[in-house]
């Protein structure tokens, strides 16, 4: 998995790889994200004793998630290692125990990117390796990824994250640790198959290797090929866009007639590249909506998409830009006013959408004996709760509750339906649509439109074994739009 020269030791090959990439300068400060596990311990050892990066140029960064009983011991162990190797240590401890892997990852990267933002270091290095790459690509394939997803984990990304071990296999890191008598901390959760990533690592990939020996190498080859093809396509798209587009900061104008001369697949690719150039992204559904918009909408029309992004037609020009959060209260641009649900734990919160307030609650449980409700002090009526049940293992957290976006789709009984069409069929006025909450997953896929549509990810509660994840929403009244409030430690129904 590391190229033809596998006879040379890992130290020598890592040194050649590092020098060939030329990522850093001699005076750059580097921080290794070190959990105490084997991968990060090997990376730290390679930098300290193979590349001989001196302190304080080399530092240790440790984040204590508090998700395991031994996490405090991990922190003390990493602190002792830093002292023994004469390296400065940066560490932080989670204020509250994260509700799941996604929340933990978000907190960890928040800490690491905070070191970069504060100017403590120029680069943060993580110990992702070739096996991580193969698992990531396989996971994305199973979720129906596109060419960019097939490119896998990038070796570097903004604002200063490096992953120098990506060409090297886990088995090589293990052999290196044995050779240098490194004794890493052991994470007991790595043996659990509760998480999707562990099931892929421990069950699916070994099965694939049994069916086709070399499956891991094949996935890595797919990643390399996809990266090259993506780079080539981006180069050609950028060349075309240089002729088509006029750029003013994060505001881009495109000649509509020229864009329509391209076949539909190229039109889609150009629009996705435009979105990336201003820091946005277009999903499959968003791309389809954008293509339909530039093809058939009249001058003066406007389309808001997740990201947030906005398209406007001005005669024969198409503008794409990121709208200000308060630019249109009736059509929220991409859900800036969103309530985030980090994990399938118990909690609750409130959100205001276009002047209408909603209360939400959620928990992992069987169906409650009665639907929660409460008296409305303004008019004496009882507000009705709408609720849904899901299998938490099928949800991609964090989830968001936000206003709908034109282009939003929900999959119902094998069919993908536009929310706009569902609204039209229910004769819901356009102004009222912005006041309807929508539950979406981490990739923007619509899971639930309360009171109107329930997606395929929903799990029926009747006759099924626990656990289920329950979420309820009710309208609590009209009021000014405000920032969402919520907590995973909130009240339970």
C-alpha positions as CSV (number, residue, x, y, z in Angstrom):
1,X,0.0,0.0,0.0
2,X,3.0,2.3,0.1
3,X,4.5,1.8,-3.3
4,X,7.2,-0.4,-4.8
5,X,9.9,0.3,-2.2
6,X,8.5,-1.7,0.7
7,X,11.9,-3.2,1.7
8,X,13.1,0.1,3.1
9,X,12.2,0.9,6.7
10,X,9.2,3.1,7.5
11,X,11.5,5.8,8.9
12,X,13.3,6.2,5.6
13,X,10.2,6.0,3.5
14,X,8.4,8.5,5.7
15,X,11.3,10.9,5.5
16,X,11.3,10.7,1.7
17,X,7.5,11.2,1.6
18,X,7.7,14.2,3.9
19,X,10.5,15.8,2.0
20,X,8.9,15.2,-1.4
21,X,5.7,16.9,-0.3
22,X,7.4,20.0,1.0
23,X,4.4,20.9,3.2
24,X,6.2,22.9,5.8
25,X,9.1,25.3,6.3
26,X,12.0,24.8,8.7
27,X,10.7,27.3,11.2
28,X,7.0,26.1,11.2
29,X,5.5,24.9,14.4
30,X,3.8,21.5,14.2
31,X,1.3,20.0,16.6
32,X,0.6,16.2,16.5
33,X,-3.0,15.3,17.5
34,X,-2.1,12.5,20.0
35,X,-4.7,10.4,21.7
36,X,-2.0,8.0,23.1
37,X,-3.1,5.3,20.6
38,X,-0.8,3.5,18.3
39,X,-1.3,5.6,15.2
40,X,-0.7,9.0,16.7
41,X,2.2,7.7,18.9
42,X,4.0,6.3,15.8
43,X,3.5,9.6,14.0
44,X,4.9,11.6,16.9
45,X,7.9,9.3,17.2
46,X,8.6,9.5,13.5
47,X,8.6,13.3,13.6
48,X,10.7,13.5,16.8
49,X,13.3,10.8,16.1
50,X,13.2,10.1,12.4
51,X,12.8,13.7,11.1
52,X,14.4,15.1,14.3
53,X,11.9,18.0,14.5
54,X,13.0,19.8,17.7
55,X,10.9,21.4,20.4
56,X,9.3,23.9,20.5
57,X,8.8,23.4,16.7
58,X,7.1,20.0,17.5
59,X,4.3,20.0,20.0
60,X,1.7,17.5,21.3
61,X,-2.1,18.3,21.2
62,X,-4.5,16.1,23.2
63,X,-8.2,16.4,23.6
64,X,-10.0,14.6,26.4
65,X,-13.5,13.7,25.2
66,X,-14.5,12.2,28.6
67,X,-16.3,9.4,26.8
68,X,-14.5,6.6,28.5
69,X,-13.6,5.9,32.1
70,X,-9.9,5.7,31.3
71,X,-9.8,9.1,29.4
72,X,-8.3,10.9,32.4
73,X,-5.6,8.2,32.4
74,X,-5.0,8.8,28.7
75,X,-4.5,12.5,29.4
76,X,-2.0,11.9,32.1
77,X,-0.1,9.3,30.0
78,X,0.2,11.7,27.1
79,X,1.3,14.5,29.4
80,X,4.1,12.2,30.8
81,X,5.1,11.2,27.2
82,X,5.4,14.9,26.3
83,X,7.6,15.5,29.3
84,X,9.8,12.5,28.5
85,X,10.3,13.6,24.9
86,X,10.8,17.3,25.9
87,X,7.8,18.5,23.9
88,X,5.3,21.2,24.8
89,X,1.8,20.0,25.4
90,X,-1.5,21.6,24.5
91,X,-4.6,19.9,25.9
92,X,-8.3,20.6,26.5
93,X,-11.1,18.7,28.3
94,X,-14.7,18.5,27.0
95,X,-17.0,20.6,29.2
96,X,-19.7,17.9,28.8
97,X,-19.5,14.3,27.6
98,X,-20.3,14.3,23.9
99,X,-23.5,12.6,22.8
100,X,-21.8,10.6,20.0
101,X,-18.9,10.1,17.7
102,X,-19.9,13.1,15.4
103,X,-20.1,15.5,18.3
104,X,-16.8,14.2,19.7
105,X,-15.1,14.7,16.3
106,X,-16.5,18.2,16.1
107,X,-15.2,19.1,19.5
108,X,-11.8,17.6,18.8
109,X,-11.4,19.5,15.5
110,X,-12.6,22.7,17.2
111,X,-9.8,22.4,19.7
112,X,-7.2,21.6,17.0
113,X,-8.3,24.4,14.7
114,X,-8.4,26.7,17.7
115,X,-4.6,26.2,18.0
116,X,-4.2,27.3,14.4
117,X,-6.5,30.3,14.8
118,X,-4.6,31.4,17.9
119,X,-1.3,31.3,16.1
120,X,0.1,28.6,18.5
121,X,1.1,26.4,15.5
122,X,1.2,26.6,11.7
123,X,0.1,23.0,11.2
124,X,-1.8,20.3,13.0
125,X,-1.0,16.7,12.0
126,X,-3.4,13.8,12.4
127,X,-2.4,10.1,12.1
128,X,-4.9,8.9,9.5
129,X,-3.4,6.1,7.5
130,X,-4.1,3.9,4.4
131,X,-6.5,1.6,6.2
132,X,-8.5,4.6,7.4
133,X,-8.6,5.8,3.8
134,X,-10.0,2.5,2.5
135,X,-12.6,2.4,5.2
136,X,-13.7,6.0,4.5
137,X,-14.1,5.4,0.8
138,X,-16.0,2.2,1.3
139,X,-18.3,3.9,3.8
140,X,-18.9,6.7,1.3
141,X,-19.6,4.3,-1.5
142,X,-22.3,2.6,0.6
143,X,-23.9,6.1,1.1
144,X,-23.9,6.8,-2.7
145,X,-21.1,9.3,-2.9
146,X,-19.9,11.2,-6.0
147,X,-16.5,11.8,-7.5
148,X,-15.3,14.1,-4.8
149,X,-16.3,11.6,-2.1
150,X,-14.4,8.9,-3.9
151,X,-11.3,11.0,-3.6
152,X,-11.2,10.1,0.1
153,X,-9.4,11.9,2.9
154,X,-7.3,14.7,1.6
155,X,-3.6,14.8,2.6
156,X,-4.0,18.5,3.6
157,X,-6.9,20.9,4.0
158,X,-7.5,24.4,5.4
159,X,-6.9,25.9,7.8
160,X,-3.7,23.8,8.3
161,X,-4.5,20.1,8.8
162,X,-1.9,17.6,7.5
163,X,-2.2,13.8,7.3
164,X,1.3,12.6,6.4
165,X,0.7,8.9,7.1
166,X,-2.0,8.3,4.5
167,X,0.3,6.3,2.2
168,X,1.2,3.9,4.9
169,X,-0.7,0.8,6.1
170,X,-1.7,0.1,9.7
171,X,0.4,-3.1,9.7
172,X,3.5,-1.0,9.0
173,X,2.7,1.3,11.9
174,X,2.3,-1.8,14.2
175,X,5.6,-3.2,13.1
176,X,7.3,0.1,13.7
177,X,5.8,0.3,17.2
178,X,7.2,-3.2,18.0
179,X,10.6,-2.4,16.6
180,X,10.9,0.8,18.6
181,X,9.2,-0.7,21.7
182,X,6.4,1.8,21.8
183,X,3.6,0.9,24.1
184,X,0.5,2.8,23.2
185,X,-2.7,3.2,25.1
186,X,-5.5,0.8,24.2
187,X,-9.0,2.2,23.4
188,X,-11.4,-0.5,24.4
189,X,-14.2,0.9,22.2
190,X,-12.2,0.0,19.1
191,X,-13.3,-3.6,19.7
192,X,-17.0,-2.7,19.7
193,X,-19.1,-3.1,16.5
194,X,-21.7,-0.7,17.7
195,X,-20.3,2.0,15.4
196,X,-20.6,1.7,11.6
197,X,-16.9,2.4,11.1
198,X,-15.9,-0.5,13.4
199,X,-18.3,-2.8,11.6
200,X,-16.7,-1.9,8.3
201,X,-13.2,-2.4,9.7
202,X,-13.9,-5.7,11.6
203,X,-16.5,-7.4,9.4
204,X,-17.1,-5.9,6.0
205,X,-13.5,-5.4,4.8
206,X,-12.3,-8.8,5.9
207,X,-15.3,-10.3,4.0
208,X,-14.4,-8.3,0.9
209,X,-10.8,-9.5,1.2
210,X,-12.0,-13.1,1.4
211,X,-14.1,-12.5,-1.8
212,X,-11.3,-10.6,-3.6
213,X,-7.8,-10.6,-2.0
214,X,-6.4,-7.1,-2.3
215,X,-9.8,-5.3,-1.8
216,X,-8.1,-2.7,0.4
217,X,-5.5,-2.0,-2.2
218,X,-8.3,-1.7,-4.8
219,X,-10.1,0.9,-2.7
220,X,-6.9,2.9,-2.4
221,X,-6.3,2.7,-6.1
222,X,-9.9,3.9,-6.7
223,X,-9.2,6.8,-4.4
224,X,-6.0,7.8,-6.2
225,X,-7.7,7.5,-9.6
226,X,-10.7,9.5,-8.5
227,X,-8.4,12.2,-7.1
228,X,-6.5,12.5,-10.4
229,X,-9.7,12.6,-12.4
230,X,-11.2,15.2,-10.1
231,X,-8.1,17.4,-10.4
232,X,-8.2,17.1,-14.2
233,X,-11.9,17.9,-14.3
234,X,-11.5,20.9,-12.0
235,X,-8.7,22.3,-14.2
236,X,-10.9,22.1,-17.3
237,X,-13.9,23.5,-15.5
238,X,-11.9,26.4,-14.1
239,X,-10.6,27.2,-17.6
240,X,-14.2,27.3,-18.9
241,X,-15.5,29.4,-16.0
242,X,-12.7,32.0,-16.5
243,X,-14.4,32.7,-19.8
244,X,-18.0,32.5,-18.6
245,X,-18.0,34.1,-15.1
246,X,-17.4,37.6,-13.7
247,X,-16.2,37.4,-10.1
248,X,-16.7,40.1,-7.5
249,X,-15.6,38.7,-4.1
250,X,-18.1,36.0,-3.2
251,X,-20.6,37.2,-5.9
252,X,-20.3,35.5,-9.3
253,X,-22.2,36.3,-12.4
254,X,-22.4,33.9,-15.4
255,X,-23.5,34.3,-18.9
256,X,-26.7,32.2,-19.1
257,X,-26.7,31.7,-22.8
258,X,-23.1,30.5,-22.8
259,X,-23.9,28.1,-19.9
260,X,-26.9,26.7,-21.7
261,X,-24.7,25.7,-24.7
262,X,-23.1,23.0,-22.6
263,X,-24.7,19.6,-22.3
264,X,-26.6,19.0,-19.1
265,X,-23.9,16.9,-17.3
266,X,-21.3,19.7,-17.9
267,X,-23.8,22.3,-16.9
268,X,-24.2,20.5,-13.6
269,X,-20.4,20.2,-13.1
270,X,-19.9,23.9,-13.8
271,X,-22.5,24.9,-11.3
272,X,-21.0,22.7,-8.6
273,X,-17.6,24.2,-9.3
274,X,-19.0,27.7,-9.1
275,X,-20.5,26.9,-5.7
276,X,-17.2,25.5,-4.4
277,X,-15.4,28.7,-5.6
278,X,-17.4,30.8,-3.1
279,X,-17.2,28.3,-0.2
280,X,-20.5,26.5,-0.8
281,X,-21.5,23.1,-2.1
282,X,-24.4,21.7,-4.1
283,X,-25.9,18.3,-3.3
284,X,-27.4,16.1,-6.0
285,X,-30.8,17.5,-5.4
286,X,-29.5,21.1,-5.2
287,X,-27.6,20.6,-8.5
288,X,-30.8,19.4,-10.2
289,X,-32.7,22.4,-8.9
290,X,-30.0,24.8,-10.0
291,X,-29.9,23.3,-13.5
292,X,-33.7,23.6,-13.8
293,X,-33.6,27.1,-12.6
294,X,-31.1,28.4,-15.2
295,X,-32.9,26.5,-17.9
296,X,-36.5,27.6,-17.3
297,X,-36.9,30.6,-14.9
298,X,-37.7,34.1,-16.1
299,X,-35.7,37.2,-15.4
300,X,-36.1,38.3,-11.8
301,X,-36.5,34.7,-10.4
302,X,-34.6,33.6,-7.4
303,X,-33.7,30.2,-5.9
304,X,-32.3,29.6,-2.4
305,X,-30.3,26.4,-1.8
306,X,-28.6,24.7,1.1
307,X,-25.1,25.9,1.8
308,X,-26.4,28.7,1.9
309,X,-26.4,29.7,-1.7
310,X,-28.7,31.9,-3.8
311,X,-29.2,32.0,-7.5
312,X,-30.8,34.9,-9.3
313,X,-31.6,35.5,-12.9
314,X,-31.1,39.1,-14.1
315,X,-32.0,39.1,-17.8
316,X,-29.3,36.9,-19.4
317,X,-27.1,36.7,-16.4
318,X,-27.2,34.2,-13.5
319,X,-25.9,35.4,-10.2
320,X,-24.6,33.0,-7.5
321,X,-23.8,34.3,-4.0
322,X,-24.0,33.6,-0.3
323,X,-26.9,35.7,1.1
324,X,-26.8,37.6,4.4
325,X,-28.7,35.8,7.2
326,X,-31.4,38.5,7.3
327,X,-31.7,39.2,3.6
328,X,-35.1,37.6,3.2
329,X,-37.2,36.6,6.3
330,X,-39.8,34.8,4.2
331,X,-37.3,32.6,2.4
332,X,-34.5,31.6,4.9
333,X,-31.2,31.2,2.9
334,X,-30.0,27.8,3.8
335,X,-31.0,27.5,7.4
336,X,-28.7,29.9,9.3
337,X,-31.5,29.9,11.9
338,X,-31.3,26.2,12.6
339,X,-31.6,24.1,15.7
340,X,-28.7,21.5,15.8
341,X,-29.3,18.0,17.3
342,X,-25.8,16.6,17.8
343,X,-26.6,13.1,18.9
344,X,-29.6,10.7,19.7
345,X,-29.6,11.6,23.4
346,X,-32.4,13.3,25.3
347,X,-32.9,17.0,24.9
348,X,-35.0,19.8,23.7
349,X,-34.9,23.4,22.3
350,X,-36.8,26.2,20.6
351,X,-36.5,27.8,17.2
352,X,-38.2,30.7,15.4
353,X,-38.9,30.4,11.7
354,X,-40.1,33.5,9.9
355,X,-41.7,34.8,13.1
356,X,-43.3,31.5,14.2
357,X,-41.9,29.8,17.3
358,X,-41.6,26.0,17.8
359,X,-40.7,23.9,20.7
360,X,-38.9,20.6,20.1
361,X,-38.1,17.6,22.3
362,X,-36.3,14.4,21.6
363,X,-35.1,11.2,23.3
364,X,-34.2,7.6,22.8
365,X,-37.1,5.6,24.2
366,X,-40.2,3.5,23.4
367,X,-43.3,5.5,22.4
368,X,-44.6,7.6,25.3
369,X,-47.9,6.6,26.8
370,X,-49.4,10.0,25.8
371,X,-48.4,12.8,23.5
372,X,-47.0,15.7,25.5
373,X,-49.0,18.9,25.4
374,X,-49.6,22.0,27.3
375,X,-52.0,24.9,27.7
376,X,-51.5,27.9,25.5
377,X,-51.7,30.8,27.8
378,X,-52.5,33.2,25.0
379,X,-55.8,31.6,23.9
380,X,-56.4,28.7,26.3
381,X,-56.1,26.1,23.5
382,X,-53.8,23.0,23.7
383,X,-51.0,22.9,21.1
384,X,-50.7,19.7,19.2
385,X,-47.4,17.8,19.1
386,X,-46.3,16.2,15.8
387,X,-43.9,13.3,16.4
388,X,-41.9,10.8,14.6
389,X,-39.8,7.7,15.5
390,X,-36.5,6.7,13.9
391,X,-33.9,4.0,14.2
392,X,-30.9,6.0,15.6
393,X,-28.4,3.7,13.8
394,X,-29.8,4.9,10.4
395,X,-29.4,8.6,11.1
396,X,-26.4,10.6,10.1
397,X,-25.9,13.1,13.0
398,X,-25.8,16.0,13.6
399,X,-29.4,16.6,12.5
400,X,-30.8,20.1,11.9
401,X,-34.2,21.6,12.2
402,X,-34.6,24.5,9.8
403,X,-36.9,26.1,7.2
404,X,-37.5,24.4,3.9
405,X,-35.4,25.3,0.9
406,X,-36.6,25.2,-2.7
407,X,-34.9,22.1,-4.0
408,X,-35.4,20.1,-0.8
409,X,-36.5,16.5,-1.5
410,X,-37.7,13.7,0.7
411,X,-37.6,10.0,-0.2
412,X,-41.0,8.3,0.5
413,X,-41.6,4.6,-0.3
414,X,-38.8,4.5,-2.9
415,X,-39.7,7.8,-4.6
416,X,-37.9,11.1,-4.3
417,X,-40.5,13.9,-3.9
418,X,-39.9,17.6,-3.9
419,X,-41.1,19.4,-0.8
420,X,-42.3,22.2,-3.1
421,X,-44.6,19.8,-4.9
422,X,-45.9,18.4,-1.6
423,X,-46.7,22.0,-0.5
424,X,-48.5,22.7,-3.7
425,X,-50.6,19.5,-3.4
426,X,-51.5,20.5,0.2
427,X,-52.3,24.0,-1.1
428,X,-49.9,25.7,1.4
429,X,-49.2,29.3,0.4
430,X,-45.6,30.2,-0.4
431,X,-45.3,32.6,2.5
432,X,-46.5,29.9,4.9
433,X,-43.9,27.4,3.7
434,X,-41.0,29.3,5.3
435,X,-42.7,28.7,8.6
436,X,-42.7,24.9,8.3
437,X,-39.9,23.2,10.1
438,X,-37.9,20.5,8.3
439,X,-35.7,17.8,9.8
440,X,-32.5,17.1,7.8
441,X,-29.5,14.9,8.4
442,X,-25.7,15.8,8.3
443,X,-25.8,15.7,4.5
444,X,-28.9,17.8,4.1
445,X,-31.2,14.9,3.3
446,X,-34.7,15.6,4.4
447,X,-35.9,13.1,7.0
448,X,-39.3,14.6,8.1
449,X,-41.7,17.4,7.2
450,X,-43.8,17.5,10.4
451,X,-47.5,16.9,9.8
452,X,-47.0,16.2,6.1
453,X,-44.3,13.7,5.1
454,X,-42.2,11.1,6.8
455,X,-39.1,9.8,4.9
456,X,-37.8,6.3,4.5
457,X,-35.4,6.7,7.4
458,X,-38.3,6.7,9.8
459,X,-38.8,3.6,11.9
460,X,-42.3,2.5,12.9
461,X,-42.6,2.1,16.7
462,X,-45.3,-0.5,16.7
463,X,-44.0,-4.0,17.3
464,X,-40.3,-3.1,17.1
465,X,-37.6,-3.6,19.7
466,X,-36.1,-0.6,21.5
467,X,-34.3,1.7,21.2
468,X,-36.1,4.2,19.0
469,X,-35.3,7.8,18.7
470,X,-38.4,10.0,19.3
471,X,-38.7,13.6,18.2
472,X,-41.7,15.9,18.7
473,X,-42.4,19.4,17.6
474,X,-45.2,21.8,18.3
475,X,-46.0,25.4,17.3
476,X,-45.9,27.6,20.4
477,X,-46.9,31.0,18.9
478,X,-45.9,33.9,16.7
479,X,-42.9,36.0,17.5
480,X,-39.8,37.7,16.2
481,X,-37.2,35.5,14.5
482,X,-34.3,34.8,16.9
483,X,-31.4,32.5,17.3
484,X,-32.3,28.9,18.1
485,X,-31.9,27.6,21.6
486,X,-31.3,24.0,22.6
487,X,-29.3,21.6,24.6
488,X,-28.8,17.8,24.5
489,X,-29.2,18.0,28.2
490,X,-32.7,19.6,28.0
491,X,-36.0,18.5,29.4
492,X,-37.5,15.2,28.4
493,X,-41.2,14.8,27.5
